[in-house]
Amino acid sequence: PLLWKARKGDPCGAAYAPIGELLGNRSGYVLDAQLNLQPIGVAGELYLGGEGVARGYLERPALTAERFVPDPFGAPGSRVYRSGDLTRGRPDGVVDYLGRVDHQVKVRGFRIELGEIEARLREQDSVREAVVVAQAGPSGKQLVGYIVTLDPTVAADAAAQATCRENLRRALKARLPDYMVPTHLMFLEQMPLTPNGKLDRKGLPLPDASLLQQEYVAPENELEQQIAAIWAEVLGLPRVGLNDHFFELGGHSLLATQITSRVHAELGLEVPLAALFQTESLQAYAKAAGDCRSGSTADFDDLRDFLSELEAI
């Protein structure tokens, strides 16, 4: 707080918390993990230098070495303090606080800043509070987003949740890479708090993919039944219905690859991987798979007719 000057008109309780501008002979950098400057608008850890930065922690040399590092842009011997704050710079010179880098996790080989996902969720008009955590899933760690909406009735309305969930997924996919979009989005009336009023992360409910399934509609034909069995096994569910959505049930790109591989190996169908991302339900995916089967036959017939014409010539 001693290093920053607040600005009038900066909003409070929005998707971010504006820290303000630097005061006096101080320096501040938003850096990535390799201590490279981040462009304006890109999230990174805030490093502070110049006047006002201490020499270190009293009688704690290990922590001092971790937090007080050489200034990559300053004079020889100068140091900067690693704040641990996830921030981003704005064109007007203000720095926005997005969260803590302490909440960095590794999911499917990718290092992810949970605060950046939370900030993107809070940017949405329907969201009042948002928390993202990494939970254990059937195929390893998965991201779970917990949402408190501005409309308190959403938490008790399954239909409203489905609509809000789809809108939030669409918004996140437009701003974040696929691996940073939470597998589950759960809606709460309020966030669980500790006795001193802080967020109780251990009190967040575990996701249950079966609760996200649509009203069960049994697969009808043989192809639908075969694909439903593959989906259920890959997703770790007892059954999957025609109206169920692969990604709403916890699917992601790696599991999509498994689905595509198994459909090819077990059913002999060359269904493009993109089909899982383009279809809304198991029924729609099964139809796309059926079209691949019929399309392959048509292509073969066309090739055979063409060869016959060549022979005739």
C-alpha positions in Angstrom: 0.0 0.0 0.0 2.9 2.4 0.6 4.1 2.0 -2.9 0.9 2.8 -4.8 -1.4 5.7 -5.3 -5.1 5.0 -5.6 -7.0 6.6 -8.5 -10.4 8.1 -8.2 -13.1 6.4 -10.2 -11.4 3.0 -10.2 -14.2 0.4 -9.7 -14.4 -1.9 -6.6 -15.7 -5.4 -6.6 -15.3 -5.8 -10.4 -13.4 -8.5 -12.2 -10.2 -7.1 -10.8 -8.9 -4.7 -8.1 -7.0 -1.7 -9.5 -3.9 -1.3 -7.3 -3.1 2.2 -8.7 0.1 3.8 -10.0 3.6 3.8 -8.6 4.6 6.6 -6.2 8.0 8.4 -6.2 11.3 6.7 -7.1 9.9 3.2 -7.3 9.8 0.6 -10.0 7.3 -2.1 -10.7 7.3 -4.9 -13.3 4.8 -7.4 -14.4 6.9 -10.5 -15.4 6.5 -14.0 -16.5 8.2 -17.1 -14.9 11.4 -16.3 -16.9 11.5 -12.7 -15.7 10.4 -11.3 -19.1 8.2 -8.2 -19.2 4.6 -9.1 -20.0 2.8 -7.0 -22.6 0.0 -4.6 -21.5 -3.1 -6.6 -20.6 -1.2 -9.9 -20.1 -1.1 -11.4 -16.6 2.1 -11.9 -14.7 3.7 -11.7 -11.3 4.2 -8.2 -9.9 7.9 -7.4 -8.9 8.6 -4.2 -6.9 11.9 -2.3 -6.7 13.4 1.1 -6.0 12.9 3.0 -2.8 10.8 1.4 -0.1 12.0 -2.2 -0.8 13.6 -3.8 2.3 16.9 -5.7 2.3 15.1 -8.9 3.3 13.3 -10.8 6.1 14.8 -10.6 9.5 16.7 -13.8 10.4 15.0 -15.7 7.5 17.7 -16.0 4.8 16.0 -18.8 2.9 12.8 -16.8 2.5 14.8 -13.7 1.7 16.6 -15.5 -1.2 13.3 -16.7 -2.5 11.5 -13.3 -2.4 14.3 -10.7 -3.0 15.9 -11.4 -6.3 18.3 -9.4 -8.6 16.6 -6.6 -10.5 16.8 -7.7 -14.2 16.3 -4.1 -15.4 18.1 -2.1 -12.6 21.6 -1.1 -11.7 24.1 -3.8 -10.6 23.4 -5.0 -7.1 19.8 -3.7 -7.0 17.0 -6.1 -6.1 13.3 -6.5 -6.6 10.7 -8.1 -4.4 8.5 -10.9 -5.7 5.1 -9.9 -4.4 3.3 -13.2 -5.3 0.5 -11.1 -6.8 -1.0 -12.0 -10.2 -1.4 -8.7 -12.0 -1.7 -7.1 -15.4 -0.8 -3.6 -16.6 -3.2 -1.2 -18.2 -2.4 1.3 -21.0 -3.1 4.2 -18.5 -0.3 3.0 -16.2 -2.6 1.4 -13.6 -1.9 -2.2 -12.4 -4.9 -4.5 -11.9 -4.7 -7.2 -9.2 -6.1 -10.5 -10.4 -5.2 -13.0 -7.6 -2.3 -14.9 -6.2 0.3 -16.8 -8.2 0.5 -19.1 -5.1 -2.6 -20.8 -6.7 -0.7 -21.9 -9.8 -1.5 -25.5 -10.6 -0.4 -28.0 -13.2 -3.1 -29.8 -15.2 -2.5 -32.2 -18.1 1.1 -30.8 -18.4 0.1 -27.2 -18.5 0.9 -24.7 -15.7 -2.2 -22.6 -15.0 -2.8 -19.4 -13.0 -6.1 -20.0 -11.4 -6.5 -16.3 -10.7 -6.5 -15.5 -14.4 -9.4 -17.8 -15.0 -11.3 -16.3 -12.0 -10.7 -12.9 -13.4 -12.2 -13.9 -16.7 -15.2 -15.3 -15.0 -15.7 -12.2 -12.9 -15.7 -10.1 -16.1 -19.1 -11.7 -17.0 -22.2 -9.6 -16.2 -24.0 -12.5 -14.6 -21.1 -13.4 -12.1 -20.8 -11.9 -8.6 -18.1 -14.2 -7.2 -15.9 -16.9 -8.8 -13.3 -19.3 -7.5 -11.4 -21.9 -9.5 -9.6 -24.9 -8.0 -8.0 -28.1 -9.3 -9.8 -31.2 -8.1 -9.0 -34.9 -8.7 -11.0 -36.4 -11.5 -11.3 -39.7 -13.3 -8.4 -38.9 -15.6 -6.3 -36.8 -13.2 -6.6 -33.2 -12.0 -9.4 -31.2 -13.5 -10.4 -27.5 -13.1 -13.6 -26.8 -11.3 -15.2 -23.3 -11.3 -17.5 -22.3 -8.4 -19.9 -19.4 -9.3 -22.1 -17.1 -7.3 -24.3 -15.3 -9.7 -26.0 -11.9 -9.4 -29.3 -13.7 -9.7 -29.6 -15.8 -6.5 -32.3 -18.0 -8.0 -29.8 -19.6 -10.5 -28.3 -21.9 -7.8 -31.6 -23.7 -7.4 -32.8 -23.8 -11.0 -31.3 -26.5 -13.2 -32.5 -25.0 -16.4 -31.0 -21.6 -15.5 -27.8 -23.2 -14.6 -27.5 -25.0 -17.9 -28.0 -21.8 -19.8 -25.6 -19.8 -17.6 -23.0 -22.6 -17.8 -23.1 -22.6 -21.6 -22.8 -18.8 -21.8 -19.8 -18.8 -19.4 -18.1 -21.6 -21.4 -18.5 -19.7 -24.6 -17.1 -16.6 -23.0 -14.1 -18.4 -21.5 -13.3 -20.2 -24.8 -13.2 -16.8 -26.5 -10.5 -15.5 -24.1 -8.6 -18.6 -22.8 -7.0 -21.7 -24.3 -8.9 -24.9 -24.1 -6.9 -26.3 -21.2 -7.8 -23.3 -19.0 -11.6 -23.7 -19.4 -12.9 -25.5 -16.3 -14.2 -29.0 -16.7 -17.0 -28.3 -14.3 -18.9 -25.0 -13.5 -20.8 -25.3 -10.3 -23.3 -22.7 -9.0 -23.5 -21.9 -5.3 -25.8 -19.6 -3.3 -22.7 -18.3 -1.4 -19.1 -19.2 -1.0 -18.1 -21.2 2.1 -16.2 -19.1 4.6 -13.9 -19.8 7.5 -14.7 -18.4 11.0 -12.6 -15.3 10.2 -14.5 -14.6 7.0 -12.0 -15.9 4.4 -12.8 -18.3 1.6 -12.9 -21.9 2.9 -11.5 -23.8 -0.2 -11.8 -27.1 1.7 -15.5 -26.4 2.1 -16.2 -26.2 -1.6 -18.3 -29.2 -2.8 -16.8 -31.9 -5.0 -18.1 -32.0 -8.5 -20.4 -34.9 -9.5 -20.5 -35.4 -13.2 -23.7 -37.4 -12.9 -25.5 -34.3 -11.6 -24.7 -32.5 -14.8 -26.3 -35.2 -17.0 -29.5 -34.3 -18.8 -32.7 -36.3 -18.3 -31.7 -39.8 -19.4 -32.7 -40.8 -22.9 -31.6 -44.3 -23.8 -29.6 -44.8 -27.1 -31.8 -46.3 -29.7 -29.8 -47.9 -32.5 -26.7 -50.0 -32.3 -24.2 -47.2 -33.2 -25.6 -44.9 -30.5 -25.4 -47.7 -28.0 -21.8 -48.5 -29.0 -20.7 -44.9 -28.8 -22.5 -44.4 -25.5 -20.6 -47.3 -24.0 -17.3 -45.8 -25.1 -18.2 -42.4 -23.7 -19.3 -43.9 -20.3 -16.1 -45.9 -19.9 -13.8 -43.0 -20.8 -15.7 -40.5 -18.6 -16.0 -42.9 -15.7 -19.8 -42.8 -15.7 -22.3 -45.7 -15.3 -24.2 -44.6 -18.4 -24.6 -41.7 -20.9 -27.8 -40.7 -22.6 -28.5 -39.2 -26.0 -28.9 -35.7 -24.7 -25.7 -35.6 -22.7 -22.8 -33.3 -23.7 -19.3 -34.7 -23.7 -17.6 -31.6 -22.2 -20.3 -30.9 -19.6 -19.7 -34.4 -18.3 -16.0 -33.7 -17.7 -14.6 -34.3 -21.1 -11.5 -32.4 -22.4 -9.2 -32.5 -25.3 -7.2 -35.5 -24.1 -10.3 -37.6 -23.4 -11.6 -36.5 -26.8 -8.6 -38.0 -28.4 -9.3 -41.3 -26.5 -12.8 -41.3 -27.8 -11.8 -40.7 -31.4 -9.1 -43.4 -31.1 -11.5 -46.0 -29.7 -14.3 -45.2 -32.1 -11.8 -45.9 -34.9 -10.3 -49.0 -33.3 -13.6 -50.6 -32.1 -16.1 -49.4 -34.7 -13.9 -48.9 -37.7 -15.1 -45.3 -38.1 -12.7 -42.4 -39.1 -14.6 -39.7 -37.2 -12.6 -36.4 -37.1 -11.5 -35.2 -33.6 -13.3 -31.9 -34.4 -16.6 -33.7 -34.4 -16.6 -33.9 -30.6 -16.1 -30.1 -30.4 -18.7 -29.3 -33.0 -21.6 -31.5 -31.8 -23.9 -30.7 -28.8 -24.8 -34.2 -27.7 -24.1 -37.9 -27.9 -27.0 -38.2 -30.4 -25.4 -35.5 -32.6 -22.0 -37.1 -32.4 -23.4 -40.5 -33.3 -25.1 -39.0 -36.3 -21.8 -37.4 -37.4 -20.2 -40.8 -37.0 -22.9 -42.4 -39.1 -22.4 -39.8 -41.8 -18.7 -40.7 -41.8 -19.6 -44.3 -42.4 -22.0 -43.5 -45.2 -19.6 -40.9 -46.6 -16.8 -43.3 -46.8 -18.9 -45.8 -48.7 -20.1 -43.0 -51.1 -16.5 -42.0 -51.7 -15.5 -45.6 -52.4 -18.4 -45.9 -54.9 -17.4 -42.7 -56.6 -13.8 -43.9 -56.9 -14.9 -47.3 -58.3 -17.1 -45.6 -60.9 -14.3 -43.3 -61.9 -11.9 -46.2 -62.4 -14.5 -48.0 -64.5 -14.8 -44.9 -66.7 -11.0 -44.8 -67.1 -11.0 -48.5 -68.1 -13.7 -47.9 -70.7 -11.7 -45.0 -72.2 
